Amino acid sequence: MGIINALLVGVTEYPGPENCSSLPLCENDLYAVKNALINGLNTKENNIMLCGKSGFVSFTDLSSSISSIISNITNEDTFIFYFTGHGGENCLALSYSLLSFQELIDELEKIPAKNKIIILDSCHSGDFSISGTPQLDTIKIIENFVGYGYALLASCGAKQSSGFNSNKQISLYTSFLCDALTTRSLIKKGKKSLEMINESIFHFAKIWNQEETNNIQDPIFRSNIGGTIFFDVEEYN
């Protein structure tokens, strides 16, 4: 397979008209996921771009970051898009405006990568479905998202809120994600698979929900990618 390229977006400051509260721990999320990709998936540091180190992310910032990373990506590569910040039904919240999922699709469609993995750590980020009769137009939009051949990992269900892990000072789902990415027991013949990583995320969430019943999160996973995605993490003889 090709190489891994990742764009990590973290929004902590919200001076825009939506009056969202600031999320200072989301800055920690950026660096936690970056380190997990490097140490867990053998991703090269110069193939990881951070958007939001200042705390502020505008649509122009996001679009510029995507345009910058395109030059490093081929059609044999895997692209990972990670977002941490506020979210709502059918949208993510940037510092000054809301970003609809369709707008995000339009931006990500510019990227020529063979596989695209979208990871959303935000409230209501599980508001999508693959099959069945959709009840909301927002669900139809997310069906289109997956129809483009993406894999989506979301931090919680449509009616749930994403929380934080106070011990680790990062978002709760992001802590599950980072632990799963760096778990060495998932390595089989020098590779990790996306499905095994996701199963590990579900395992960590199940343990958390049993112990912290007042702060339950049920992660979501949907994929329309044929087969699975394998990541080469170490040499195998």
Secondary structure, 3 states (H helix, E strand, C coil): CCCEEEEEEECCCCCCCCCCCCCCHHHHHHHHHHHHHHHHHCCCHHHEEEECCCCCCCHHHHHHHHHHHHCCCCCCCEEEEEEECCEECCEEECCCCEEEHHHHHHHHCCCCCCEEEEEEECCCCCCCCCCCCCCCHHHHHHHHHHHCCEEEEECCCCCCCCCEECCCCEEHHHHHHHHHHHCHHHCECCEEEHHHHHHHHHHHHHHHHHHCCCCCCCCEEEECCCCCCEEECCCCC
